[in-house]
Amino acid sequence: QKTKSQGASYGYLNLPKSVRVYSPTPGAREKIDVIPYVVKSTVHPDKDTETEIALPGTEWYKRPFKVHKNVGTDNDAVVCLTSFGKKCPICDYRKERASAGAEKEELRELNPSQRNLYYVIPRGVKKHEEEVHIFDFSNYLFQELLIEELEENEDYGIFPDTQEGLTLRIRWSEESFNGKAFAKAGRIDFLERDEAIDDSIVEGLPDLDSLLQEMSYDALKDKFFEIDNSTTDTDDD
């Protein structure tokens, strides 16, 4: 099982000590309960004042964010600052390169990837206890299919509700990239839950917004361009 120390290798997440990370098994069929969290961010990407979705103080089931990969000398993954409603130096640099007529391949490498954070409780999954886990996953590999299913049947939109929610039964296909296997949601079924989720569980969870590591503009810029500001230049003294 992934503990905090293992999960910390994600780099861009501040993982709570008591919460493990859920990772789907390629080629498996697994059940999870997605549970909501109380939004605190005023710049949540899903925020919609008309429908009152993802407003501060309301419950919502996911925290979308973007990640830049292979940043700096250590090829780290970092949260794109647009995830916090701010300017991002890597995105700014991409705009400069696009204006200069850079090749598509170079621009593609500067693109952030779309991801989502969730709180989930795996159900009957051998390698995971039936307790709250953090689920950090690519938008393309899970959320896109989930949205398709919700558009097909709006009644399923109740799935994250603590009292009347539904269990997701997911068929994970086994995909491969550079010889490494990974899971992609191939089918999602919505099942009645065996029992309601205790509201106290949700109330005790850190908000997902706080789990994302936010760098300052200058710190991310320095990391991206591999600039070391930790030493002081005294040549001019």
GIUR-V230161 format. One line per field, one symbol per residue. ss: DSSP state (H for helix, E for strand, - for the rest). psi: psi as a letter, one per 30 degrees, with the letter a starting at -180 (. if undefined). burial: b if it has 16 or more other ideal C-beta (glycine too) atoms within 10 Angstrom, else e. A space follows every 10 residues. Layout:
BEGIN
ss = ???
psi = ???
burial = ???
END
This chain:
BEGIN
ss = ---HHHHHHH --E------E E-------EE EEEEE-EE-- -------E-- --E-----EE --EEEEEEEE E----EEEE- HHHH----HH HHHHHHHHH- ---HHHHHHH --EEEEEEEE EEE------- -EEEEEEEHH HHHHHHHHHH HH-HHHHH-- -----EEEEE EEEEEEE--E EEEEEEEEEE EE------HH HHH----HHH HE----HHHH HHHH------ -------
psi = kkaeeeffff egkjkkefkl kkjkkkgljk kkkkllljkf kfhkfgkjee fhkhlkflkl fljklkkklh kafghlklkk fffgglkkee eeeeeeeefg hlleeeeeff klkklkklkl jkjgjegkli lklkjjlkee feeeeeeeee eejfffffef keeglkkkjk jjljlkkhgk klkkkfkkkk lklellkkff eeffkkkfef fkkjlleeee eeeeghkjgf lkjgef.
burial = ebeeeebeeb ebbebeeebb bbbbeeeeeb bbbbbbbbbe beebbebeee eeebbeeeeb bbbbbbbbee beeeeebbbb bbbbeeebbb beebeeeeee eeeeeeeeeb ebebbbbbbb bbbebeebee ebbbbbbbbe bbbebbeebe eeeeebeebb bbeebbbbbb ebeeeeeeee ebbbbeebeb eebeeebeee ebeebbebbe bbebbeeeeb bbbbeeeeee eeeeeee
END
